[in-house]
C-alpha cells in the first residue's frame, strides 16, 4: 500500500500547529491517521454499499483527538450503519480503537 507522503507531512504540520506538540509526535499522529483512513476505506469497499469515510477533529479539556469512522449508505441519503474505528490522540500520536 502506497501512502501520499506529501499529504501526511502537511497533516503533521497542521497537527503540530493546532495541538502544539513536537514534530515527532505530530508525524506519529499523521501516520496513524493515514493508516486508520486506509482501514476505513477498506471496510467501506468490502461492504458493497455506498460509503463515506470521515475524520473529525475534537479539541477540548486539554485533549486533541481525531475520530475516524465509516458511514455506509443504502442509497444517497439513507444511512444503513456507522462503523467507528476509534481515534488518534494528537497529543501522543497513538491510535485508540473503539
Secondary structure, DSSP 8 states (H G I E B T S, - for coil): ----HHHHHHHHHHHHHHHT--HHHHHHHHHHHHHHHHHHHHHHHHH-SEEEEEEEEEEETTEEEEEEEEEEESSSS-EEEEEEEEEEETTTTEEEE-
